[in-house]
Amino acid sequence: MQDKGQNQQESDLPPKLAKPAQRALAQAGYSRLEQLTQVTEAEIKQLHGIGPNALDQLRRALTAKGLSFADEK
C-alpha cells in the first residue's frame, strides 16, 4: 500500500486518464504536469495511446494549475 501513496505523490497526472495514455506518458518519461510544459501538444499527440480525450484531459489539468503545453515553434 505504501507504493501506491508514493506513486500518487510522484504523479499529478489526471487520475481518470485512460490506461493506454498513462502508459504512453510513463514510457516517454512523463509523470508530472510540469514536465508537459516542456513539450508541445503536437509532440504529446504523437505518443501511441494519446487520443483526443486524453489530450483534452491533460490540457484541462494543465490549465487548472496555470500551466500549458510549450508553444508550437
N, C-alpha and C positions, 0 to 999 in steps of 0.2 A: 504494500500500500504506500510506502514511502516514495517509491519511484514515481508513482502517479502524481503525487504532490509536487515532486521536483519537476516533472515534465510540464505541469501547468505553470510553474513559476518560470521555466525557461522559455516557454512558448506563449505568445499572446495573440496567436492567430485565431480567427473566429472559430469557436467550438463546434459550430454546426457545419463547418466546411466539409464537403464530401471527402470520403477517404481517398479516392484517387488524387484529388487536389492536394490533400495533406501529404500524401506520399511523394507527389511530384515536387512540392516545395521542399520537403525534407531531403530528398535526393539531391536537389540543387543547392542545399545548404542553407535554406531559409527557415528560421524558426521564430523570428521576431518581426513585427510590423516595421520597426525601424530599418531593418535590412532591406525592405522593399522600396524604401525611398532612394536607394542607390541604383535601382534598375527601372527601366521604362515599362509601361503597361504592355507594350508590344513584346518585350523580352519575356515577360511572365506568361503571356498568352501562348508563346512558342512551346512551353513545357507540356509534355504529354500528360493529360489529366486535368488541365486547367481549361474549363469551359466558360461560357458566358456567365453562368450563375456564380461560379467560384470567383471570377474576376469582379463581379458586382459586389459580392460579399467582402472581398479584400478592399475594394475601393471604399465601401461604406465604413469598414473598420478603420482604415487609414484616416478618413475624413473625421471620424468621431474623435480621433486623437490629435487632430490638427495637422495630420501628415498627408502626403500624397506620393504617388509614383514619381520617379525622376521625369523631367521634361524630355520630350522627344527632341532629338537633335537634327 
